Amino acid sequence: MDHSKDTTAILMEAFDVNRTGVMLWDPDDVLLYINKEIQELISSLGGKLDVGIKFSEFTQSLFDSKTFTLEHYEKRKEIRKLARETGNSQELTILSPKGSWVQVRDTPVSNGYILQFNTDISEVKKVELELAENKQRYSATMEALSGFAYEWDAETDQILFSEDVKKLNLPTNLIASETSKQILDLMHPDDVDHYLLEIQKHLKNETQGFVSEYRIPSDEGEWRWFLQRGRGIRNDSGRVSKMYGLIQDIHYEKIESDKLKLADSRLDELMENSSNAIFIWSGERKLVKINEAGKKSFKDSFGKEAEIGLKHKDAYINGIKNNIFHPPPEEDSEEWAGRQFDERLKNAGIPFEILGKDGSWLRLLNSKMKDGGFVTISTDITELKQHEKELEEQK
């Protein structure tokens, strides 16, 4: 029995229910067959598509409806030509005016016929674009951090770096390292023990993550600071099999930090060697630094310990309670204290005097800082006041 007609009918029916657009072209590039999917697609795009149409007319209609740009139009003709000349499938991806992505594939079959498949790959393209955007964001983040990601195999000691490492101005020997031992060999001798200690603590599950700072020589021989972070992935036995993390170039930050520490250390030394009471307040008007003379002076005069974080307004209020400051009876103490502070700061550079709870006289001078904070220097002038009083009594 001849089943060829039944087979052809079944095949055509299968094509019609397929979500891929299917077209069959004869050796003269005349359209012989189209399934429902491609009819609906081409119609929605404004193209002309009927059995019997020539390929050249079909592509021209897509160009006229602005579905094809000139580049698409030329490329579409090119891949049809290549498919016929080479006998191999050729593909072209097109973004339609409606925002959908379509993959067109010409597949040569026997006797010069060509099957054309048109597949909507919008969802696939969407995922590709999202992945590309994520990669760009990741790359931008790594560049902003002056860092790169790494993967360390705890079993083989092999270490792999992300592609971002090539974009950064890093020591050649560091980039070329293939094992953590090679990185260890590059390290400044003073940093090795701490590095090994921290990584061992993490391997033993004593820490949630691994963190270590160390120096690696640059290509010019200068020691540069790096910060390495990582977290191990443990197997069923609890041993770390892999570690993933980030290595950052923190050289400039480290140098600046060391400069600040040195400056802070010198400031502490200067403050402690001063006989004056020194108070440093932040832009939020909170106490951030005080010397020993300041602690003693504050306790003697205000009857309270001066703690880091003390609000300047609270110091005024405490002074009111101890009869050091005297607001008008009708005024609210806190509001008056706030106004007094604003007035004193407005007149920074002009000293003022207060009589402490212990009977000592203090001369206070406020100096503004660039960051919005200020420094208060308090000088005990009790002897000067007594001398002035004696002179007054002698008159």
C-alpha positions as CSV (number, residue, x, y, z in Angstrom):
1,M,0.0,0.0,0.0
2,D,1.3,3.5,-0.9
3,H,1.4,5.5,2.3
4,S,3.3,8.5,0.8
5,K,0.3,10.8,0.8
6,D,-0.7,9.9,4.3
7,T,2.9,10.4,5.4
8,T,3.1,13.8,3.7
9,A,-0.2,14.9,5.3
10,I,1.0,13.8,8.8
11,L,4.3,15.7,8.2
12,M,2.4,18.8,7.2
13,E,0.1,18.6,10.2
14,A,3.2,18.2,12.5
15,F,4.7,21.3,11.0
16,D,1.5,23.2,11.5
17,V,1.4,22.5,15.3
18,N,5.1,23.2,15.7
19,R,5.9,26.5,17.4
20,T,8.8,27.0,15.0
21,G,8.0,28.7,11.7
22,V,8.7,26.3,8.8
23,M,9.0,27.2,5.1
24,L,10.0,25.1,2.1
25,W,11.7,26.7,-1.0
26,D,12.3,25.0,-4.3
27,P,15.7,25.1,-6.2
28,D,14.5,28.3,-7.9
29,D,13.7,30.0,-4.5
30,V,10.0,29.8,-5.0
31,L,8.0,29.2,-1.8
32,L,6.2,25.8,-1.8
33,Y,5.0,25.5,1.8
34,I,4.5,27.5,4.9
35,N,3.1,26.4,8.3
36,K,0.6,28.4,10.4
37,E,3.3,29.7,12.8
38,I,5.3,31.5,10.2
39,Q,2.1,32.8,8.4
40,E,1.0,34.5,11.7
41,L,4.5,35.8,12.4
42,I,5.1,37.3,9.0
43,S,1.6,38.8,8.9
44,S,2.1,40.5,12.3
45,L,5.4,42.0,11.0
46,G,3.7,43.4,7.9
47,G,5.5,41.1,5.4
48,K,4.1,39.5,2.3
49,L,3.9,35.7,2.3
50,D,2.0,33.4,0.0
51,V,2.8,30.1,-1.6
52,G,4.4,30.8,-5.0
53,I,6.2,34.0,-3.9
54,K,9.9,34.3,-4.8
55,F,12.5,34.6,-2.1
56,S,13.6,38.0,-3.4
57,E,10.1,39.4,-3.2
58,F,9.7,38.0,0.3
59,T,12.8,39.6,1.6
60,Q,12.0,42.9,-0.2
61,S,8.5,42.9,1.6
62,L,10.2,42.6,5.0
63,F,12.6,45.4,4.1
64,D,9.7,47.6,2.9
65,S,7.8,46.9,6.2
66,K,10.9,47.9,8.1
67,T,11.2,44.4,9.7
68,F,14.6,44.2,8.0
69,T,17.1,46.9,8.2
70,L,19.3,47.3,5.2
71,E,22.0,45.3,7.0
72,H,19.5,42.5,7.7
73,Y,18.3,42.6,4.1
74,E,21.8,42.2,2.7
75,K,22.7,39.6,5.3
76,R,19.6,37.5,4.7
77,K,20.3,37.3,1.0
78,E,23.9,36.4,1.8
79,I,23.1,33.4,4.0
80,R,20.7,32.0,1.5
81,K,23.4,32.2,-1.1
82,L,25.9,30.6,1.2
83,A,23.5,27.8,2.1
84,R,23.0,26.9,-1.6
85,E,26.8,27.2,-2.4
86,T,28.1,25.2,0.6
87,G,25.2,22.8,1.3
88,N,25.5,23.7,5.0
89,S,23.0,25.3,7.3
90,Q,23.3,29.1,7.8
91,E,21.8,31.2,10.5
92,L,20.9,34.8,11.1
93,T,19.4,36.4,14.3
94,I,17.1,39.4,13.8
95,L,15.5,41.8,16.3
96,S,12.0,42.7,15.0
97,P,10.4,46.1,15.3
98,K,8.1,44.7,18.0
99,G,11.1,43.7,20.1
100,S,11.1,40.0,19.5
101,W,14.2,38.1,18.6
102,V,13.9,35.6,15.7
103,Q,16.5,33.1,14.6
104,V,16.4,32.3,10.9
105,R,18.1,29.1,9.7
106,D,18.4,27.9,6.1
107,T,18.9,24.2,5.9
108,P,19.7,22.6,2.4
109,V,17.9,19.3,1.8
110,S,18.0,17.0,-1.3
111,N,17.7,18.2,-4.9
112,G,18.4,21.9,-4.2
113,Y,15.4,22.4,-1.8
114,I,15.8,24.5,1.3
115,L,13.9,24.2,4.6
116,Q,13.8,27.5,6.4
117,F,13.2,27.5,10.1
118,N,12.2,30.7,12.0
119,T,12.4,30.4,15.8
120,D,11.3,33.0,18.3
121,I,14.3,33.1,20.7
122,S,13.2,36.1,22.6
123,E,13.2,34.3,26.0
124,V,16.7,32.9,25.3
125,K,17.9,36.3,24.2
126,K,16.5,37.9,27.3
127,V,18.4,35.5,29.5
128,E,21.6,36.1,27.4
129,L,21.2,39.9,27.8
130,E,20.6,39.6,31.5
131,L,23.7,37.4,31.9
132,A,25.7,40.0,29.8
133,E,24.4,42.8,32.0
134,N,25.2,40.9,35.2
135,K,28.7,40.2,33.8
136,Q,29.2,43.9,33.1
137,R,28.0,44.9,36.6
138,Y,30.3,42.3,38.1
139,S,33.2,43.5,36.0
140,A,32.5,47.1,36.9
141,T,32.2,46.2,40.6
142,M,35.5,44.3,40.5
143,E,37.2,47.2,38.7
144,A,35.8,49.7,41.3
145,L,37.1,47.5,44.1
146,S,40.5,47.1,42.4
147,G,39.9,43.4,42.9
148,F,39.4,40.0,41.2
149,A,37.7,36.8,42.2
150,Y,39.5,33.5,42.8
151,E,38.8,29.8,43.2
152,W,41.1,27.7,45.3
153,D,41.1,23.9,45.2
154,A,42.1,22.8,48.7
155,E,42.9,19.3,47.5
156,T,45.3,20.2,44.7
157,D,46.3,23.7,45.9
158,Q,45.4,25.0,42.4
159,I,44.1,28.6,42.2
160,L,42.2,30.1,39.4
161,F,41.5,33.9,38.8
162,S,38.6,35.6,37.1
163,E,39.2,37.3,33.8
164,D,39.1,40.7,35.6
165,V,42.6,40.1,36.7
166,K,43.9,41.0,33.2
167,K,42.3,44.5,33.4
168,L,44.0,45.5,36.6
169,N,47.5,46.9,37.0
170,L,48.8,44.0,39.1
171,P,52.2,42.3,39.7
172,T,52.9,39.9,36.8
173,N,54.1,37.2,39.3
174,L,50.8,37.4,41.2
175,I,48.7,37.1,38.0
176,A,50.8,34.1,36.8
177,S,50.4,32.2,40.1
178,E,48.7,28.9,39.7
179,T,48.8,27.7,43.3
180,S,48.4,29.3,46.7
181,K,52.0,28.2,47.5
182,Q,53.3,30.4,44.7
183,I,51.4,33.4,46.2
184,L,52.9,32.5,49.6
185,D,56.4,32.5,48.1
186,L,55.8,36.0,46.8
187,M,54.6,37.4,50.2
188,H,56.6,39.7,52.5
189,P,58.2,37.4,55.1
190,D,56.5,39.4,57.9
191,D,53.0,38.6,56.5
192,V,53.4,34.8,56.0
193,D,52.7,33.6,59.5
194,H,49.5,35.7,59.9
195,Y,48.2,34.4,56.5
196,L,48.9,30.8,57.4
197,L,47.3,31.2,60.8
198,E,44.1,32.8,59.4
199,I,43.7,30.2,56.7
200,Q,44.2,27.3,59.1
201,K,41.6,28.8,61.5
202,H,39.1,28.8,58.6
203,L,40.0,25.3,57.5
204,K,39.4,24.1,61.1
205,N,36.0,25.9,61.0
206,E,37.0,28.3,63.7
207,T,36.0,31.3,61.6
208,Q,33.1,32.0,59.2
209,G,35.5,33.3,56.6
210,F,39.2,33.8,55.8
211,V,40.6,37.4,55.8
212,S,44.2,38.4,55.5
213,E,46.3,41.4,54.5
214,Y,49.7,40.9,52.9
215,R,52.3,42.5,50.7
216,I,53.4,41.3,47.2
217,P,56.2,42.9,45.3
218,S,55.2,45.0,42.2
219,D,57.1,44.5,38.9
220,E,59.2,47.5,40.0
221,G,60.1,45.8,43.3
222,E,57.9,48.0,45.5
223,W,55.9,46.1,48.2
224,R,52.1,46.5,47.5
225,W,49.3,45.7,50.0
226,F,46.6,43.2,49.1
227,L,43.5,42.1,51.0
228,Q,42.3,38.5,50.5
229,R,38.9,37.3,51.6
230,G,37.4,33.9,51.1
231,R,34.9,31.3,52.3
232,G,35.3,27.6,52.1
233,I,32.9,25.0,50.6
234,R,32.9,21.9,52.8
235,N,32.3,18.4,51.7
236,D,30.2,15.7,53.6
237,S,33.1,15.1,56.0
238,G,33.3,18.8,56.9
239,R,36.6,19.4,55.2
240,V,37.0,22.5,52.9
241,S,37.3,21.2,49.3
242,K,37.0,24.6,47.6
243,M,37.4,28.2,48.6
244,Y,35.9,31.2,46.7
245,G,36.7,34.8,47.4
246,L,38.1,38.1,46.4
247,I,41.6,39.6,46.3
248,Q,41.8,43.4,46.4
249,D,44.6,45.9,45.8
250,I,44.4,48.0,48.9
251,H,47.9,49.6,48.7
252,Y,46.8,53.2,48.6
253,E,44.1,52.7,51.2
254,K,46.6,51.0,53.4
255,I,49.2,53.8,53.0
256,E,46.6,56.5,53.8
257,S,45.3,54.5,56.7
258,D,48.8,54.2,58.1
259,K,49.3,57.9,57.7
260,L,46.1,58.6,59.6
261,K,47.2,56.2,62.4
262,L,50.5,57.9,62.6
263,A,48.9,61.3,62.7
264,D,46.4,60.1,65.3
265,S,49.2,58.7,67.4
266,R,51.1,62.0,67.3
267,L,47.9,63.8,68.2
268,D,47.4,61.6,71.2
269,E,51.0,62.2,72.2
270,L,50.5,66.0,71.8
271,M,47.3,66.0,73.8
272,E,48.7,63.9,76.7
273,N,51.8,66.1,76.9
274,S,49.6,69.2,77.2
275,S,48.7,70.6,80.6
276,N,45.5,72.1,79.1
277,A,42.2,70.1,79.0
278,I,41.5,69.2,75.3
279,F,38.2,68.0,74.0
280,I,37.6,67.1,70.3
281,W,34.0,67.0,69.1
282,S,32.6,65.6,65.9
283,G,30.3,67.3,63.4
284,E,27.4,65.6,65.2
285,R,28.5,67.5,68.3
286,K,29.7,64.3,70.1
287,L,32.9,63.9,72.1
288,V,35.4,61.7,70.1
289,K,38.7,62.4,71.9
290,I,39.8,63.7,75.2
291,N,43.1,63.8,77.1
292,E,43.7,62.9,80.7
293,A,43.8,66.6,81.7
294,G,40.4,67.0,80.1
295,K,38.9,64.0,82.0
296,K,40.1,65.4,85.3
297,S,39.0,68.9,84.5
298,F,35.5,67.8,83.4
299,K,35.0,65.6,86.5
300,D,36.2,68.3,88.9
301,S,34.2,71.1,87.2
302,F,31.0,69.2,86.2
303,G,31.0,66.4,88.8
304,K,30.7,63.8,86.1
305,E,32.9,61.5,83.9
306,A,33.4,62.7,80.4
307,E,32.8,59.6,78.2
308,I,33.4,59.3,74.5
309,G,30.1,59.8,72.7
310,L,28.9,62.5,75.2
311,K,26.7,65.1,73.5
312,H,27.8,68.7,73.8
313,K,24.3,69.7,74.8
314,D,24.3,67.2,77.6
315,A,27.5,68.7,79.0
316,Y,25.7,72.1,79.1
317,I,22.7,70.6,80.8
318,N,24.9,68.9,83.4
319,G,26.6,72.3,83.9
320,I,23.1,73.8,84.6
321,K,22.4,71.1,87.2
322,N,25.7,71.9,88.9
323,N,25.1,75.7,88.9
324,I,27.9,76.3,86.4
325,F,25.6,77.8,83.8
326,H,22.6,79.9,84.8
327,P,19.7,80.1,82.2
328,P,16.9,82.5,82.9
329,P,14.2,80.9,85.1
330,E,11.5,81.2,82.5
331,E,13.6,79.3,79.8
332,D,13.7,75.6,79.1
333,S,17.1,74.3,80.0
334,E,17.6,72.2,76.9
335,E,16.6,74.9,74.5
336,W,18.8,77.4,76.3
337,A,21.7,75.0,76.3
338,G,21.3,74.5,72.5
339,R,21.3,78.3,71.9
340,Q,24.3,78.8,74.1
341,F,26.2,76.2,72.2
342,D,25.3,77.7,68.8
343,E,26.3,81.1,70.1
344,R,29.6,79.9,71.5
345,L,30.4,78.1,68.2
346,K,29.4,81.1,66.2
347,N,31.9,83.1,68.1
348,A,34.6,80.4,67.9
349,G,38.0,81.9,68.6
350,I,36.7,84.1,71.4
351,P,37.4,82.7,74.8
352,F,34.9,82.6,77.6
353,E,35.2,81.8,81.3
354,I,33.2,79.5,83.7
355,L,33.4,78.8,87.4
356,G,33.5,75.1,88.0
357,K,31.7,73.1,90.7
358,D,35.0,72.8,92.7
359,G,35.5,76.5,92.6
360,S,38.1,76.5,89.9
361,W,38.0,79.0,87.1
362,L,38.3,77.8,83.5
363,R,38.9,79.7,80.3
364,L,37.4,77.9,77.3
365,L,38.2,78.4,73.6
366,N,36.4,76.7,70.7
367,S,38.1,76.2,67.3
368,K,36.2,75.0,64.3
369,M,37.5,72.1,62.1
370,K,37.0,71.6,58.3
371,D,34.9,68.5,58.8
372,G,32.3,70.4,60.9
373,G,33.7,69.3,64.2
374,F,35.4,71.6,66.7
375,V,38.1,71.5,69.5
376,T,37.6,72.9,72.9
377,I,40.7,73.9,74.9
378,S,40.2,74.5,78.6
379,T,42.8,76.3,80.7
380,D,42.7,76.5,84.5
381,I,43.0,80.2,85.4
382,T,42.1,79.8,89.1
383,E,45.4,81.2,90.2
384,L,45.1,84.1,87.8
385,K,41.7,84.9,89.2
386,Q,42.9,84.8,92.7
387,H,45.7,87.1,91.9
388,E,43.3,89.5,90.2
389,K,41.1,89.4,93.3
390,E,44.1,90.2,95.6
391,L,45.1,93.1,93.4
392,E,41.5,94.4,93.5
393,E,41.4,94.1,97.3
394,Q,44.6,96.1,97.7
395,K,43.2,99.1,95.8
